[in-house]
Amino acid sequence: MNVELDGARAHRISKKIVDWFMANARDLPWRHTLDPYAIWISEIMLQQTQVKTVVPYWNRWMKRLPTVEKLAHARETTVLKLWEGLGYYSRVRNAQRAARRVDVDLGGSFPNTRESISKLPGIGPYTSGAIASIAFNEPAPIVDGNVMRVLTRLFGMNGDPKESETNEKLWTIAKVLVDAASSIRRFDPQSNLSFSGPCSALNQGLMELGATICKPKQPACKLCPMRGNCIAQRDGLTDQIPDIAKRAATTRRYFFAFVLRRGESVFVTQRNPGNVNAGFWEFPNVEVRSLDLKSEKILKTELGIRVNELQLLGDVRHSITRYRIQQRVFAGDAIGKIRKEGVWCSLDELTERPVVSAHRKLLGKLAANRG
């Protein structure tokens, strides 16, 4: 479909969104700074993660690693531990790679244009546009899930916004709108938050609309500043737009996990480089086709480990993307030498290491039972 968006209309839309955002912006910790490093960390944390979850992570991170130099020189275990629980760990590994590039090649000065920011490892079009616009007021477009939803509904766009043709149109619209925002002459925010200019406010406003008003289900159209201009709202299509393809069906996976004891210590292994969650620690475990299999036999044949007696501790459930994972957990005192590579450590020592999410839940239960 063709979207008619001349300069005057783009300016009106941008101005409405900027004005709405300046009056309704949530007070979030990363909105009190224009430091591109701090904004970058918030953006990569916010990908696929809710704001309320990110706030304590971001505060903890900035207290421990307040500068790009600190991140560049931090131990990987420190970085992974700070990120533990957010998932998508390639993001944080790329962040440290990018920080080292800034530290070594750029003398510690974070780049200040979208083009230069996008050359850093792991930073794509959305993140580079977000940093450039929020920190430096560059008229750089952004399109994430929230912006997709706002724009497809506003302009009544059919088609899956993740498909190339529709996605390209969204980026084009986003660019026209942010260019229009750059021409807003009166920008005098009466706020204790930090804003670099109208381009920053426009992009953050689009995201804020999607997060708080234009939600996937039951959008609060009566509160939306675009309610008189939104085609989906006018035509009663907010439940049909955006037309996103259905997710793949969920898959169930089953594991046996083993808490092997020796005195006050437990045995843990570290995931190898190249594996998912590389560098993270976990209790010995094995995927099984059914939880009805004999656990002692699995422990001996699959892991080469013998125990005096296995005790059932219970099940731990968690989800990763489309997978629904159930781990049945057993505990026992190990006999003889364990051939599997790993270390013995106390529960207190283990809490200082980065631990895979399912076993972090288990670790919490073990610590609670001990106390």
N, C-alpha and C positions, 0 to 999 in steps of 0.2 A: 504494500500500500504506500501511497505517497503522503508524506507529512508536510503540510504547508506551514512553514515557520519563517516568516520574514523578520527583518530586524526589529520592527516595532513590536510585533507579538512576542518575540523572544525577550525583548527588554521588559515587557510587562510581566511575563511569567517569572523571569529572573528576579525582578524587583519584589514581587509578591513573596517569593520563597525566601529571599534574603531578609525582608522585613519580618516575616513570620519566624524565621530562625533566630534573629536577634532578640525577639521577644520570648522565645520558647526554648532556647537551647538548654539542654540538661547540663548541670554543673558536674563535669567529669574532670578528673585530675589532669589529664593531658590537654585539656582546654585552658590551662593556666600557664602555658608555655608556647613559645614559637621556636623552640629548639628542634631542628629537623630530626636529630637523633631520637629524642623522646617521642616525637610524633611517629616516626618510623616504627619504633618498638610497639607503640599502641596499635598501629595499623596491622602489623603482622600478627599480633595477639588477637585482634578482633576478627580475623578471618575465620569463619566457621565457628565462632565462639561468642556467647552472649556477653553484653557489656557488664552485667553484674558479676559474672565470673572473672572477667579480665581485670577489673579495678584492683583487687588485692594483689594479683600477679604483677600488674604494672607498678604498683607502689613498691612492692618488695624488690622488683628488678631494679628500679631507678635508685633505690636506696643502696643496693649492692653494686650496681654497675651504672653509675650516673653519666658516664661519657662514652663516646665511641672508642676512645683509647682504652678505657677499663675493660670493655667487652673484647677488644682485640687481644688483650694480654691475659684474659681470664682463662683458667683451666677449663677444659671441656666438661669435666664432671660438675664444676660449679654452674656452668651455663645450663647443662641438662637438668640439674637439680632445681634451678630457678624456674625452668620451663615445665617441669614434671607435672603431668595432669592436663596440660593444654592439648596434647596430641599433635599430629602433623609435624613430627620432629625435624623433618627436612627444612622447615622454616627457620628454626633456631640455628641449625648447622650453617645454613646459607647466610644467616645474619652475622654469625661470627666470621665467616669467610669475607663478607662484605666489609665488616668493621676492620679486618686486617688489611684489606685493600685500601681503605680510607687512611688508615694509620701509616702504612708503608708508602703507598704511591701518591697520596694527596696530602701528606704532612699532617694528618689528623683533622683536616678541614672537610666537613661534610659538603658534598656538592650541592649547588643551589639552583639548578635548573632540572626540568624533567628529563631532558636529553642526557645530561651527565649522571643523574641519579639512576636512570634506567640501565646504565652500563655496569652497575654493581651486581655481583652475583645474587641470584634469587629475587631480584626486583623487577616485576613486570609492569605493564601499562597502567594497571589500576594503582598499585602502590606508589609508583613514581609520580603519577598525577596527583595522588592524595598528598604526598609530602610536599611537592612543588607548590600546590595551590594553598595548602593550609599553612605551611611555614613561610612561603615567599610570595603569596598572592599571584602566582603565575596563572594565567588563564589556561590551565591544563585540564582536560576533561577526565572524568572518572565514571566508570560503570561497574557497580557491584550488584549483588542480589537485590538490595534495597532500591538502588537507583533504577534497575531494570523494571521492578514492579511499579514504581512511581511513573516512569516515562511511558511504559506500555499502556497503562491505564489512562494516563492523561491524554495520550494521543490515540487511544483506541487501536493499538497495534495488534494485528493478528500474527500468528506464527510463534514458534518457540524462540524466545530471546537468546537462547544459547546456540542456536543455529547461526551459521556465518552471515547469511543475508540480513536477518533481523538484527543480529548483534552489531553489524557494521552501521546500520541505520541508527541504532541507539547511541553509538559512539559519536556519530555525526551530529545528532541532536544535542548530546551532552556538550560537544564542542561549541555549537552555536549558542547555547545557553550561557556557558561560562564566558564566552567572548562578550556576550551582551552584558553580563554582570560586570565585566571589567570597565564598562563605560558608565556605570552608576557613579554619579558625581558626588552625591551627598551620602557619606558613609561615616556616621558618628555613633558607634555603638556605646550605649549607656549600660555597660556591663563590667563586672569584675573579671570576666573571662578575657582571654587574649585572642584577637582576630587580626590577621595580617591585612585584610581588606575584603572587598565584596566577592572576589573569586573564591576565597576561603569560605565565606559565609554561604555562598550558593552551593558549593559542593557538599559542605557539611549539612546544609539545609535539606538537600535532596536525600542524603543518607538518613537524616533525622526523621524526615517525613515517612520514609519506608519503615523505619524501626519503630516509630511510635504511633503513627496515624494510618498510613497506607499498608496495613499488615496483610499477610497472606490470606487470613480468614477474618471475616467480620471487620473490615476496615472502618475506622471512625470518620466516615465521609463528612458528617456534619461539622467536624472540627477542622477540616482540611482547608487551607487557604486557597486551594485550587478547585474547590467544589463547584464553582460556577463555570469552570473551563474544562472539566474532566469528562471525556467522552464515555469512558467505561461507567462512571457514576450516572451520567445522564441517561445512558441506554440500559442500565441495570445489568452490566456485564462484569462487575468487579469479581464475581465468583468464577468467571471464565477467562479473565485476563490477569496475568500473563498465561499463555497456553504452553506450560512447561511439560515436557514429556515425563511420563510416570517413571519413578525410580525402579530400579531392578528389584525383584522380589528378595526378601531377606533370606539369608542362609544360616542355618544353625550349625554350630561347631561345638565339639565336646573335648574336654581335656581332663587328664588326671594331673594334679599338682601335688608335690610331696615336700613337706616340711621335715627335713632330716635333722635330728638333734644329736649333739654330742656335748653333754654337760649343759652349759649356759649358751652354747653357740649353735647356730644353724648354718646349713650349707647352701650357698647361692652361687649361681653362674652368671656370667656376663655375656650378653649377645655380641656376636662377632661383627666386625666391620662388613658392610654390604647387606646385612640383614635389616629387617624392619626393627626400629628402635635400637639400632646399634649403640653399644656403650651402656645400655640400661641393664640393671640387675634383676634377677628373678629366681624363684625357687625352681628346682628341677621339675620339668613337666613334659607331657607327651600328649599329642592329639590322638584321640581314640574314636572309633566309629560308633561306640555305644558306651554309656556309663554303667552298663551291666557287666562289663568285663571284670576279671579278677585283678584287683589293683596290685597285689604283691607280685603276681606273675608279670604284669606290665613293667613294674619297677625293676625287676631282675632282668627280664629279657631285653627290654628296650633301653634301659639306662645302666644296666650292669651293677645295680646297687642292692645290697641285702640289709634287712632290718630285723630287729627282734620281733616286733609286732606292730602292725599298722592300726592306727586309730582314726576313724572318720571324724573330721572336723566340721564338715558341712560343704555347702556349695557357694561359689562366688559367681555372680552373673555380671556381664557388662557387654556393651555394644561398641563395635568399631565399624563405621560406615554401614554397609548392608549386612554385616555379620552379627548374629546374636550368639554370644559365647557363654557357655556354662562350664565352669571348672569345678570338679569334685576334688576336695582337698583332704589329704591324709597326712598324718604325722607319725613319726616313729624314730627310735634310736638306731642310728646307722651302725652296721657291723663291719669291721675290717676297713681296708683301704677303698676309697672311692676313686674309680678310674676316670670318671668324668672330670673335666677341668673346671675348677671353681675355687672358692675360698670359704673358710669358716669364720664367722663373725657373730657378734652379739646382735640382738634386735636393735639396741641403741645405735650401734655402729651402722647397721643397715639403713636406719632412718636417715643417715647423713648421705647416703648414696642415692643416685637416681634409680628408681624402681619402676618397672612397667606397671601400667594402671591397675590391672586386675590384681596383681600381687601387692600393690600398695594398699588396696582395700583389705587384703588378707593380713598384711603386716599390721594394719590398724586393729584388726580383731585380735591378733596374737598379743599385741601390746596391752589391749584392754583386759584380756583374760589373765595376763600375767599380773597386772596391777590389782 
